[in-house]
Amino acid sequence: MFERHLAGLGLVFQEQIAVIGVDPAGSTTGTVLTNFPNANLPVTDGGVTQTIARNISKTVTRASLQEDSGLGDDDEIRCRIRIAAIGLPPAVTPDAFTDQEILVG
C-alpha cells in the first residue's frame, strides 16, 4: 500500500524484462538474448489490490539458444523480470565534503 501512495506522489514503476538462454537447465543465469522495451506500469494510488495484466511476447531464433556444444540437446529459455522504482531518492547520497582545514605543524 505504501508504494501505491508513493505512485500517487509521482513514483513510477517500470518493468525491465530480459530474455535469457538458460544453461545449465534450471539456472537463473545465462546469455541475455534480447530485451523487451522498458515500459512504465500504470500503478495508481489506492488502498485496494491492483492487478496489472501483462501479455507480451518476443521471438528469438532457435539457433540463439544453442549455448551448449552438444547438438540435439534440449534448449532452455526464460525471462528475468525486474520492476524498477523510478523517482525514489537514492539509497546512498552522492559524496559531499566539508571545507578543508589546515593544521599548522
Summary of the structure (lengths in Angstrom):
residues: 105
radius of gyration: 22.0
end to end distance: 58.5
largest distance: 76.1
contacts: 185
relative contact order: 0.30
helix: 10%
strand: 30%
